[in-house]
Amino acid sequence: AKRPKAKVGKRAPAKINSTDTSFKTASVGVRSQGKSLDKNKNATGNQLQGAESSAAARMELASSRGNALSTLQASLRHHAPAVRASGLRGIRDAVQSLSSLEVTLGISILEANLPSLLPNMCRCWLDEDDDARRLAVCLFGDILKSIKLSSEQADLKCLA
């Protein structure tokens, strides 16, 4: 019950009731769970016909920085106007990058992603930030331009 005297320069002896905290933690990420959610979503949605349409359904729109469309759409609901504008820039970049693909494949990818893209983009038309509003209108113009070019090329193929 008597406390031992502390010696100068020496560490104090461990207490009798001390807990060993030398363990380390690690996290485990299960990738298969995310894939099964995507498969379920595709199974319940409308089935697209044709080889190009099925390839388009598997390909999600992504910006040149590698951000997926779902990530960019989540940023459109952010409270900061700069983040919303950045998301719109990323989506616009992704839409413009479709022009480097074969026209029919690029359009089918765009059409596959359009139903999820339009509601968030329309919300940005009414944004209080000028930059976000301008980018949303420009993005819509780019989408219409892409679809118009594809329909014109389809008409030319029919005439030939």
Secondary structure, 3 states (H helix, E strand, C coil): CCCCCCCCCCCCCCCCCCCCCCCCCCCCCCHHHHHHHHHHHHHHCCCCCCHHHHHHHHCCCECCCCCEHHHHHHHCCCCCHHHHHHHHHHHHHHHHHHHHCCHHHHHHHHHHHHHHHHHHHHHHHCCCCHHHHHHHHHHHHHHHHHHHHHHHHHHHHHHC
